[in-house]
Amino acid sequence: MFPGQGSQWAGMALELLESSPVFAERMRECAQALDPWVEWSLLEVLQGGEGAPGLDRVDVVQPVLFAVMVSLAALWRSYGVEPAAVVGHSQGEIAAACVAGALSLQDAAQVVALRSRELAVLAGRGGMVSVSAPVERVRQWLRRWDGRLDVAAINGPGSTVVSGEVPALEELLAECQAEGVRARRVPVDYASHSVQVESLRERLLEVLAGISPRPAAIPFYSTVTAELMDTTGLDADYWYRNLRNTVCFEEAARVVVGAGHGVFVEVSPHPVLTMGVQETLEDLGSDAVVVGSLRRDEGGLGRFLISLGEVFVRGGAVDWEAVFPGRPSAVQLPTYAFQRKRYWLE
């Protein structure tokens, strides 16, 4: 699973850059792929260098998150955890498409860099709110603000995101508070997945016209169509619809579970999708498991290896020889703690 915005934090990749050659090499490749499309250095942004733009800019944070997620996927694979399928949320679909082989690294970098640059035009005109309520209930509320608010994402049975005009969002927050429903502002100043995005359509079709989607090596489940998709259709129009349409993440997750997949790994610097997926699994009565990669302020190899261990003990395949090269991959367990024999004379 590859999330959209929200998983970022200052210093999120620095420890792995120093401790993991696999991660560092893939980040270097991502930086090279982004260079033709951005005016800043990926490494300088991550280090918070003087003069480097901050992660508060949409045209910075989205390409940076893309690079971190793609590099984390390479790290998982270096330890034998190969994706049987991919699913992405909003901009996370760009990273998912790259990892699946549907877009080259160069094409994916072009999509995330140029699209986020166009999205910056909407900055200051809108916002987003996360509501802990089923989408049916949220849609009933939104009738009051017809055309001013849209359902941006459906993340789980009780997790919905709304986007649109700021005054209308403030009224929605007040409505939620009055009804005892938990809701919070998402820290963005634009309204992805709302009617405001429609003004960008022609420009996005123009700047992304040169990309060449191809058949994926790994099954790609779309959160635009909520189904397994032929990735040759991931053209400029698809990436516009990915930004404009509601993110059908819950529905896509149900399709993935129905296809028999039982271990969900969130490939991100901090887990933001796991709660919605867990809600969906519980609603389905599924025993599938959900695991993150890193956590905020825990971005080193130690935290990653804990996540790797979680995958292993929950049934996933891990190449422990790659983790501990030159050491035995398995040892005999000691005698069971309560399996004892008395030697005292009775």
Secondary structure, 3 states (H helix, E strand, C coil): CECCCCCCCCCCCHHHHHHCHHHHHHHHHHHHHHCCCCCCCHHHHHHCCCCCCCCCCHHHHHHHHHHHHHHHHHHHHHCCCCCCCEEECCCHHHHHHHHHCCCCHHHHHHHHHHHHHHHHHHCCCCEEEEECCCHHHHHHHHHHHECCEEEEEEEECCEEEEEECHHHHHHHHHHHHHCCCCEEEECCCCCCCCHHHHHHHHHHHHHCCCCCCCCCCCCEEECCCCEECCHHHCCHHHHHHHHHCCECHHHHHHHHHHCCCCEEECCCCCCCCHHHHHHHHHHHCCCCEEECCCECCECCHHHHHHHHHHHHHCCCCCCHHHHCCCCCCCCCCCCCCCCCCCCCCC
